[in-house]
């Protein structure tokens, strides 16, 4: 876990990251408390490869592969968007994922690979696929807190 505060810079004028196990727990608790019992209110593919998943005032920005699964099946993933698969129209992943998640409340949110567990054995997974790139971040519309997943699975807490 890294915790960063605006204004804390190293000698190269870059933000300094400090290892802090308490911040890892704080970040995980914040995500869980913020999402517990919430439903997805909006999904947006706002630019190629970048997705936003809104839970009322909180949201994830996701650049890594993601998918929705249940114990029996893979339901939809980011790479399905715009694919024809022999259908009469291309798959609209935003619409299909929103329909699948409609009314489902978050049950828990384990991290590393981000996993958001919904009622009814439904799971949204964001797969960390790089040791260097940041696969997702979590923020609030009215909060100055930002949690960034670092490549390799650590979390960075900005406030």
C-alpha positions in Angstrom: 0.0 0.0 0.0 1.2 3.5 -0.8 -0.3 6.6 0.6 0.3 9.9 -1.2 -0.7 13.4 -0.2 -0.7 16.3 -2.6 2.3 18.4 -1.9 4.5 15.6 -0.5 7.3 15.5 -3.0 10.7 13.9 -3.2 13.8 15.7 -4.3 12.9 15.3 -8.0 9.6 17.2 -7.4 7.6 14.1 -7.8 5.0 12.7 -5.5 6.6 10.5 -2.9 5.0 7.1 -2.1 5.3 5.8 1.4 4.7 2.1 2.3 2.1 2.1 5.0 0.2 -1.1 6.0 -2.4 0.9 7.9 -3.3 2.8 4.7 -3.9 -0.5 2.9 -6.5 -1.4 5.5 -7.9 2.1 5.4 -8.3 2.0 1.6 -9.9 -1.5 1.6 -12.3 -0.4 4.4 -13.2 2.8 2.5 -14.0 0.9 -0.7 -16.1 -1.7 1.2 -18.0 0.9 3.4 -18.6 3.1 0.4 -20.1 0.3 -1.8 -21.7 -2.0 0.7 -25.4 -2.3 -0.3 -25.1 0.0 -3.3 -26.2 -0.8 -6.8 -24.5 0.2 -10.1 -26.2 3.3 -11.3 -24.4 3.8 -14.5 -21.8 2.3 -16.8 -20.0 4.4 -19.3 -17.4 3.5 -22.0 -16.3 7.1 -22.3 -13.2 6.4 -24.5 -11.7 3.4 -26.1 -10.6 1.0 -23.4 -11.7 3.2 -20.5 -14.8 2.4 -18.5 -16.5 4.1 -15.6 -18.7 2.1 -13.2 -20.8 4.4 -11.0 -22.3 3.4 -7.6 -24.2 6.6 -6.7 -21.6 9.1 -5.7 -18.6 6.7 -5.9 -17.1 5.3 -9.1 -14.3 3.2 -10.6 -12.4 4.2 -13.7 -11.2 1.0 -15.3 -8.6 0.5 -18.0 -7.8 -3.2 -17.4 -9.8 -6.1 -18.7 -13.1 -6.6 -16.8 -15.9 -9.2 -16.9 -19.1 -10.2 -15.2 -19.4 -13.8 -14.2 -21.6 -16.0 -12.0 -20.9 -19.6 -10.8 -22.3 -21.1 -14.0 -21.1 -18.8 -16.8 -19.1 -15.9 -18.1 -21.8 -13.2 -18.8 -20.0 -10.3 -20.6 -16.6 -8.7 -20.8 -15.1 -5.5 -22.1 -13.9 -7.1 -25.3 -17.4 -8.0 -26.3 -18.3 -4.4 -27.0 -19.1 -3.8 -30.6 -18.7 -7.5 -31.6 -21.2 -9.0 -34.0 -20.9 -12.7 -33.1 -23.4 -13.5 -35.9 -26.1 -11.4 -34.2 -28.3 -8.9 -36.0 -26.6 -6.0 -34.3 -23.3 -5.5 -32.4 -23.1 -6.2 -28.7 -23.6 -3.1 -26.6 -21.6 -4.0 -23.5 -22.7 -1.0 -21.6 -26.4 -1.9 -22.0 -25.9 -5.6 -21.4 -23.8 -5.1 -18.3 -26.2 -2.5 -16.9 -29.1 -4.9 -17.5 -27.3 -7.8 -15.7 -26.4 -5.6 -12.7 -29.7 -3.8 -12.5 -30.9 -3.8 -8.9 -28.1 -6.0 -7.6 -26.6 -4.7 -4.4 -22.9 -5.0 -3.6 -22.2 -7.7 -1.0 -18.4 -7.2 -0.6 -15.3 -5.9 -2.5 -12.1 -8.0 -2.1 -9.1 -6.4 -3.9 -5.9 -7.4 -5.7 -7.7 -8.3 -8.8 -10.7 -6.2 -8.1 -13.7 -8.3 -7.4 -17.1 -6.8 -6.6 -19.5 -9.4 -5.3 -23.2 -8.7 -5.8 -26.2 -10.4 -4.4 -27.3 -13.5 -6.3 -23.8 -14.9 -6.9 -22.9 -12.3 -9.5 -19.3 -11.0 -9.6 -17.6 -8.1 -11.5 -13.9 -8.8 -11.9 -11.2 -6.3 -13.0 -8.1 -8.2 -13.8 -4.7 -6.7 -13.0 -2.7 -7.5 -16.2 0.5 -5.6 -15.7 3.2 -5.0 -13.1 3.5 -1.4 -14.3 0.1 0.0 -15.4 -2.6 1.1 -13.1 -5.7 -1.0 -13.8 -8.3 1.0 -11.9 -9.0 3.8 -9.5 -11.8 4.5 -7.1 -13.1 8.0 -6.3 -16.1 9.9 -5.1 -17.9 12.7 -6.9 -17.7 14.9 -3.8 -14.7 13.3 -2.1 -11.1 14.3 -2.3 -10.1 10.7 -1.7 -8.7 8.7 -4.6 -7.5 5.1 -4.4 -5.4 3.9 -7.3 -4.6 0.2 -7.9 -0.9 0.0 -8.9 0.6 -2.5 -11.2 1.3 -5.7 -9.3 -1.6 -5.3 -7.0 -0.8 -2.7 -4.4 -3.1 0.2 -3.6 -2.2 3.9 -3.5 -4.3 6.2 -1.4 -4.5 9.9 -2.3 -6.3 12.5 -0.2 
